[in-house]
Amino acid sequence: MPESSGRIETTHIDEVGRTATSSLQWLLENRNLKGKATHPITHNNKLTLFICGQEGFADIAAEIARAKDSIDLCCWGFDPGMELVRGNSATWPRGETFGDLLIAAARRHVRVRLLVWYDRIGSPIARTMPGYSHGTSPWKTGGQRADDISARASLAMLQEAVRKKLVLSSAFRGDIVRPEDIPMLAREEYCHSWYAAAFHGLLEGLEIRLRHGDSAAISKSTATEINQPHGLTMGEIEKPGMQYLGTHHQKPVLIDFSHEKGSKAVGYVMGLNSVTDYWDTTAHLLDDTRREQGGVNERRECLQGMAADGGFSTLKPYQDYACRIDGGKALIALYNNFVKAWDRAIDDRTHQAAGECVSWYSSCKNPPAQLLREAGPDDSTVQIVLTQPEEQDKTIKETYFRAVTQASLAAGYLYVENQYFQYEDWARHLLAERKKVVAAWKAGSLKAGKTMRDMPIMHVFIVIPVPERAQMVPRTHDTLAALGQHAGMTGQNTMIDDYNKRPKTRRVRAGFGISTEAEVKLPDVVQHSNGINKPGVMTLESEFGLRVSVAMLNVSAFDKDRWRYREIYIHSKLMLVDDVFMTLGSANLNQRSMAVDSEINIATIDRRVACDLRKRVWRMHSGGLVDGGGGTKAEIVSAFGKWVELMGENRGKKKSDSTSADHKKMTGFLLPLEDNRSSTLRLG
C-alpha cells in the first residue's frame, strides 16, 4: 500500500542523551491536511461500544424514541417488522417494531429519511427488504389506511379475518390457517403495507429512497486491485457478481444532528443490519425464541457433516458490534456521507436522482456549533473512513494496511474478527511488513547485544466463521494459506492434493491414428494455491516473527436429550491492535468491501476504548478464562497460549463420545476453524 496516507514529520534528537520521541501515525494523516481534509481526524468524540444486537439495537431504539428533529438511516436492508427491543414471547411482535418506531417519530414531526440499497436481482436473493424485495403478495382484507399501519393492527386484522373465515390469498384458499401461523402472516402483511405507504408518501414526515451499485465506478475501482476478480471466461461468476451486483453495505444512523445546535446529536457506525436476522444476545444461546424463526434459513446452515442434527426452531446466533458517537466532529462526516448518498439516490416515485445537495451542512463550513466544542479528557480521536466507488475512495483499505504497518513495528497483538477473511493482499502485506522488521532486528541486534531469541513476537488472533458458501472457500483458504494457517480447510486441501497427484499429461488423438501427449491444465484455483508460499510454524516465527491462531465460534448446550453444538455466525468487522488502535463498521476483509461495495468504518486511537473492548470480547469468547489483562507483552504471550490451549480442549469435547457434561460442555465458544468443503469456483 502506498505511504501516501502518512504525513512526513521531522523528529529532533537529543544530542546529549542521543534519544528522540515520536509517535506512530495510525490514522490517515494525509487525508486530514489543513484546508483540504477529505477525511478529518477529530478529537472531541465520546464513544460507547455495544456487542451484539440486543445491546446495540436497544440503544438505537431509545434514541429514536427521544428524537426531536431528525433521523437519518442508511441501510443495506430494512425490515419494518423487526423488533429492536424484544420480550420473551416466542411470537411476533415481541416488542415495538422498527417500522412503528419510525412512524411514531414522524408523527412527532421528526423528519425521517430512510436510504436503502436495492437491486432488482440482488435484493430478492439477499431478502433485504421484507414486504418489498419479497413477501409482496400477502393476504388481502381490503387494505389499510396509512394512519392504521401498525404491527398490532395487522395482527388484529388477520385474527378477525380468520375468525370470519375470509379468503386471505390464493396461497391459503381452501386451507385452514392455524393459530400458530397468524403472527408470521400478519408480519408479512404489515411489512408489505408499510412499504406501500412509505413509497406512496402516505407516512407524512417519512421519506424513503433507494440506491444501487454503479457498475462503471466499480469496474474502475477493481481495476487497481492486485488480484483481479475472475470472470466468466474461466467459468466463474466472481467478476460479474462484483461489477453488476455491487451493494451499498453501509449502516450508519444519525439522530438530531442539528437540533439545539447539535448538543443532542448522536450517531452510530456499525456492522449490525436493520434486518431481524441480525438480532442476538452476547449469551449466544443454542436456540433463543427472541431470535427469528428458522425454517428454510435454518436448513441452510453450514453444519459441516452434521445435517442430521438440525431441528433448531430459530436462526443461528450472530456476533456483531456497534459504536455510538456522541456530540463530536465525527458526526459531521457521518452527515456528509449521508447527504451525498441521499442526493445520488433514486426517488421511487419519480425514478430519478434527487440532484445536487442543497443542505447548508454539506460543506462543513457552518456546522452545528456544539459539535465544534473543545475536546475533553474523556473524548476520543476518530477518523471516519470509507469505501465509495463513486468517489474512488478506498480509505478503509488504506486504514487496514496502515494499521498492519504500524502494528508490525510494535509487535504486540493484532486481533481480527471478521465475517469474510478473504483478502490475500492484506495477509501478504502483513508478512512483508513483518519481514522488514525481522531483517532490521537481524541487522542491528548484535550491536545492541541482542539475539534473535530476544526479538519481540507479534501475536495474531483471527476469529472468523465457516465461509457461508462453498464458493467462498477458495479465497478464505488462500488468505489463510498465505499465513500458513490453512490446515483447517481440510476439504480444499484434499481437493488441491488430489489434482496435484494426477498425471501431468494425457494421451490424445492427433489424427491419422497418431496420438500424442498433451498437458493437463489444472484449475486456476489449484494453480493459484500452488503458487502460495505457505510458511510453517517455525518459518512463521523465525522469518516473520509471527504466531497466528485461527478460531471459529460454537455454542454448546444439552438439548433434546443430547449435547449439541451450533455455529455462532460472525458478522463482525472488527480489528484491534495493541490496545492503541481500533476500527469497526460495515467493511469485511475481502475485495468486495475494499473496492466494490460502499462501506463506512470508524477508526480510533483511544487506548481506553480499545482495551475495554478487547477484555470484554476475549472474556466472552473464552468463557472468562482469557482477557489479556493490562495488555503487556508478557500478558499477551500468556493469553495467546491459553487461547490456543482452550481451542484444542473445546475441540476435544465436541468430538468426545462421552455423555458427561464435564467431557462435552465447552468453556466459552472457541474452536479451531474446520471446513470440509471444497470448490474450484470463487466468490469473493
Sequence and secondary structure as in RCSB ss.txt:
>XXXX:A:sequence
MPESSGRIETTHIDEVGRTATSSLQWLLENRNLKGKATHPITHNNKLTLFICGQEGFADIAAEIARAKDSIDLCC
WGFDPGMELVRGNSATWPRGETFGDLLIAAARRHVRVRLLVWYDRIGSPIARTMPGYSHGTSPWKTGGQRADDIS
ARASLAMLQEAVRKKLVLSSAFRGDIVRPEDIPMLAREEYCHSWYAAAFHGLLEGLEIRLRHGDSAAISKSTATE
INQPHGLTMGEIEKPGMQYLGTHHQKPVLIDFSHEKGSKAVGYVMGLNSVTDYWDTTAHLLDDTRREQGGVNERR
ECLQGMAADGGFSTLKPYQDYACRIDGGKALIALYNNFVKAWDRAIDDRTHQAAGECVSWYSSCKNPPAQLLREA
GPDDSTVQIVLTQPEEQDKTIKETYFRAVTQASLAAGYLYVENQYFQYEDWARHLLAERKKVVAAWKAGSLKAGK
TMRDMPIMHVFIVIPVPERAQMVPRTHDTLAALGQHAGMTGQNTMIDDYNKRPKTRRVRAGFGISTEAEVKLPDV
VQHSNGINKPGVMTLESEFGLRVSVAMLNVSAFDKDRWRYREIYIHSKLMLVDDVFMTLGSANLNQRSMAVDSEI
NIATIDRRVACDLRKRVWRMHSGGLVDGGGGTKAEIVSAFGKWVELMGENRGKKKSDSTSADHKKMTGFLLPLED
NRSSTLRLG
>XXXX:A:secstr
  GGGS       BTTTTB       S GGGS TT  SS EEEEEEEEEEEHHHHHHHHHHHHHHH SSEEEEEE
S B TT BSS  S SSS SS BHHHHHHHHHHTT EEEEEEE  TTHHHHHT SBTTTB  S   SS   GGG S
HHHHHHHHHHHHHTT    TTTTT    GGGHHHHHHHHHHHHHHHHHHTT STTEEEEEE   HHHHHHHHTT 
SS    GGGT  HHHHHHHS  B    EEE SSGGGGTT EEEEES  BSGGG   TT  SS TTS B THHHHT
S  SS GGG   SB   EE EEEEEESSTHHHHHHHHHHHHHHHSEETTTTEE  S   TTTTSSS  GGGG   
 TT EEEEEEEEEGGGTEEHHHHHHHHHHHHHHHH SEEEEEES B  HHHHHHHHHHHHHHHHHHHHHHTTTT 
 GGGS  EEEEEE    SSGGGHHHHHHHHHHTT  TT HHHHHHHHHHHHS SEEEEEEETTEEEEEE    HH
HHHHHTS    HHHHHHHH EEEEEEEEEEEEEETTEEEEEE EE  EEEEETTTEEEEES  BSHIIIIISBEE
EEEE  HHHHHHHHHHHHHHHHTTS   TT  HHHHHHHHHHHHHHHHHHHHHHH     HHHH  SSSEEE   
    SS   
